[in-house]
Amino acid sequence: MKNLLIVVDYQNDFINGALGFDGADAIAPAIAEKIRAARPDGEVIFTLDTHTEDYLSTYEGRNLPVPHCIRGSDGHKLFPEIDALRLPGDRVIEKPSFGSAELFEYLKGSDFDRIELCGLVTDICVVSNAILAKTACPEAEIIVDAKACASFDPKKHEAALAVMESVQIKVLR
């Protein structure tokens, strides 16, 4: 069985920076355990929400006018506890939007049997990339652990989990 863990946007700006929220740091131990469990047989990919200095002039920036995850800033970096578990061979995908076209293209040509996602934010980037994974690998089991992802809005967290369940993504509760 070929397994993949995707750690979505577990970056400083979403935990204790520009868009940080209560509870974002609380899932670090669960994510760390998932990374350790994925090794040595599985692959681990880290996605990074990535913007540039002109963020406020982008479509997203005009709708969410809070500069965050600017390439080269501390806020762009992985949360230290999780970054410490990243190995030199791990794929890191910088993405300019919620879902990653690069991740989709990588998955589309793969033969993964099981793909699990965790990280931030459940109702934005986690759901976007989980649906892309399901689209790219329709025969793979796609999993999201509710205890290893979070949102600034608990109702949106639950709504995103329900949407994922409705498109046959397995949600661990």
C-alpha positions in Angstrom: 0.0 0.0 0.0 1.4 3.4 -1.0 0.6 6.2 1.5 0.9 9.9 1.5 0.4 12.5 4.2 -0.2 16.1 3.2 0.4 18.7 5.9 -1.5 21.8 4.7 -0.3 25.3 5.5 0.8 24.7 9.1 2.6 28.1 9.0 3.3 30.7 11.7 1.0 33.3 10.2 -2.0 30.9 10.7 -0.9 29.9 14.2 0.5 33.0 16.0 0.8 35.6 13.2 -1.3 37.8 11.0 -4.2 35.3 10.8 -3.5 33.2 13.9 -6.4 32.0 16.0 -7.0 30.3 19.3 -6.7 26.5 18.9 -4.4 26.5 15.9 -1.4 25.6 17.9 -3.3 22.9 19.8 -3.2 20.5 16.8 0.6 20.6 16.5 1.0 17.3 18.6 -1.5 15.5 16.4 0.2 16.6 13.2 3.6 15.7 14.6 2.3 12.2 15.4 0.9 11.8 11.9 4.3 12.8 10.4 6.1 10.3 12.6 3.6 7.6 11.8 3.9 8.3 8.0 7.7 7.5 8.1 9.6 5.6 6.9 7.3 3.9 4.4 5.0 6.8 3.4 5.7 10.1 1.7 5.1 13.5 3.4 4.3 16.7 1.5 4.1 20.1 3.1 2.1 22.9 1.4 2.8 26.5 2.1 0.4 29.3 1.5 2.7 31.7 -0.4 2.2 35.4 -1.3 4.5 38.2 -2.4 4.7 41.8 -1.3 2.0 42.8 -3.8 -0.6 40.6 -2.0 -3.0 43.4 -1.4 -3.3 44.0 -5.1 -4.3 40.4 -5.8 -7.9 39.1 -5.9 -7.4 37.3 -2.6 -5.8 40.4 -1.1 -8.6 42.6 -2.1 -11.1 40.2 -0.4 -8.9 39.4 2.6 -6.9 42.5 3.1 -4.5 41.0 5.7 -1.0 40.5 4.4 0.1 37.0 5.4 2.5 34.2 4.5 4.7 36.6 2.5 7.6 34.6 1.0 10.7 35.1 3.1 8.9 36.3 6.2 8.7 34.5 9.6 4.9 34.1 9.0 5.6 32.1 5.8 7.7 29.5 7.7 6.3 26.2 9.0 5.5 26.2 12.7 8.8 25.2 14.4 7.6 22.0 16.0 6.4 20.7 12.6 9.4 22.1 10.6 11.7 20.2 12.9 10.1 16.9 11.5 10.6 17.9 7.8 13.3 15.8 6.1 15.5 17.1 3.2 13.7 14.8 0.7 10.2 15.9 1.6 8.4 17.7 -1.1 7.4 21.3 -0.2 4.8 23.0 -2.4 4.3 26.7 -2.4 0.8 27.6 -3.5 -0.5 31.1 -4.3 -4.1 30.2 -3.6 -6.3 27.9 -1.5 -5.9 24.7 -3.6 -2.6 23.7 -5.3 -2.5 23.1 -9.0 1.0 21.7 -8.5 -0.2 19.2 -5.9 -3.1 18.1 -8.2 -0.6 17.5 -11.1 1.7 15.5 -8.9 -1.2 13.4 -7.5 -2.8 12.9 -10.9 0.2 10.8 -12.1 0.6 8.9 -8.8 -0.4 5.5 -7.6 -1.2 6.3 -3.9 -3.7 4.0 -2.2 -4.2 6.3 0.8 -3.8 10.1 1.1 -4.4 11.8 4.4 -4.5 15.5 4.9 -4.1 17.6 8.1 -3.4 21.2 8.9 -5.0 24.6 8.4 -7.6 26.0 7.7 -10.2 23.3 7.6 -12.8 25.2 5.6 -10.4 26.9 3.3 -7.2 25.2 2.3 -7.7 21.7 3.8 -11.1 21.2 2.0 -9.7 22.7 -1.2 -6.8 20.4 -1.4 -8.7 17.3 -0.1 -11.2 17.7 -3.0 -8.3 18.2 -5.5 -6.7 15.0 -4.1 -10.0 13.1 -4.5 -10.3 14.5 -8.1 -6.7 13.5 -9.0 -6.9 10.1 -7.3 -10.5 8.9 -7.4 -9.7 5.4 -6.4 -7.5 6.3 -3.5 -8.9 6.5 0.0 -8.7 10.2 1.0 -8.8 10.9 4.7 -9.0 14.1 6.9 -8.6 13.8 10.6 -10.9 16.3 12.3 -8.6 16.4 15.3 -5.5 17.3 13.2 -7.1 20.3 11.4 -8.7 23.5 12.7 -10.5 26.7 11.7 -11.0 30.1 13.4 -14.7 29.3 13.1 -15.9 26.0 14.7 -19.1 26.0 12.7 -17.2 26.3 9.4 -14.8 23.6 10.5 -17.8 21.2 11.0 -19.4 22.4 7.7 -16.2 21.7 5.8 -15.9 18.2 7.3 -19.5 17.5 6.3 -18.9 18.7 2.7 -15.8 16.4 2.5 -17.8 13.5 3.8 -20.5 14.2 1.1 -17.8 13.8 -1.6 -16.6 10.5 -0.1 -13.6 11.8 1.8 -13.3 9.8 5.0 -13.4 12.1 8.0 -11.9 10.7 11.2 -13.6 12.1 14.3 
